Amino acid sequence: MKSEKTLDELLDEPIVHLLMGRDGVEAQEVRALVERLRRRIAANDAHPLRQAMSRSHREPDLR
């Protein structure tokens, strides 16, 4: 059983349609925002400084 809905499933919910309609938000605007954020997060994770920092902050090996 799937525990989390996809973005498309959430945007298809009737209550979400009502809220977005009230706020004047289009589903495509939400999709575009999520895509921009996904790309920004991926770019930050791929940044060499970010990778170096994550390597240096690993938990110590206590074996």
N, C-alpha and C positions, 0 to 999 in steps of 0.2 A: 504494500500500500504506500502511495506517495504521500509524504508529509507536508511538502511545500508546493504551493501553486506556482506556475510560471507567470511571468508578467502578462502574457496574453490572457491567461485564465483570470487573473485578477482584474484586468481591464474589461473583461466580458461580464463581470458581476453586475447585476442590476443596481445595487447600492452604489457601486463605483460610478456607473453611468449617471446616476442622479447627482452625486457629489460633484463630478467633473462638469456636468451641465450647469449646475448652480454656480460653479466657480469660473465657468467659461474656459475650461481646459479641454483640449482635444487629446484623444488617445495617442495620436501621432506625436504630439508634443512631449508626452511622457516617454514614449519609446525613444525619441531623439535625445532627451535628457539622459536617460539611462545609458544609451550608447556612448554619449560623450563622457560620462563618468567612468564607464567601463574602460574606455580608451585611456583616459587620464590615469586611472589606477594601474593599468597594464604598463603604461609608459613609466610611471614612478617605480613600479616593481622592477622594471628592466634597467633602470638607471644604474650605472656602475657604482656610484657612491652608495646607493641604497643597498645593493647587493653586498658590498663590502661591510657595511654597517650590520646587516643581518647576520653575516658570517661571524663578526666579532662579538655579537651578543647571544651566541648560542649557549645553551645550558652546558655547564661543565660535565665532562664525561667522568662519572664517579665509579666506573667499573674497576 
